[in-house]
Amino acid sequence: MKTRESAFLRVREAAVILGISNSATYEMANAWLATDGQAGLPAVRMGRCILIPRAAIDRLAAVGSEDRHGPGLAG
């Protein structure tokens, strides 16, 4: 049985996937929230929880791939 992936990741989960520290991931997510999406890692706040869209992680992972004309993180 195939399990469905969540559309959002907790900051700790995103940090593991990105291979960076939790604090760096929180810093980038908070930058996104503070600048209305002009800088940082895309994130949403749900109550006290900060969540990272899985699609943002997928786009970040695609940077440098053959498809160089796709949208960036903010796009």
Secondary structure, DSSP 8 states (H G I E B T S, - for coil): ------SEEEHHHHHHHHTS-HHHHHHHHHHHHHTTTSSS---EEETTEEEEEHHHHHHHHHTTSS-TTS--TT-
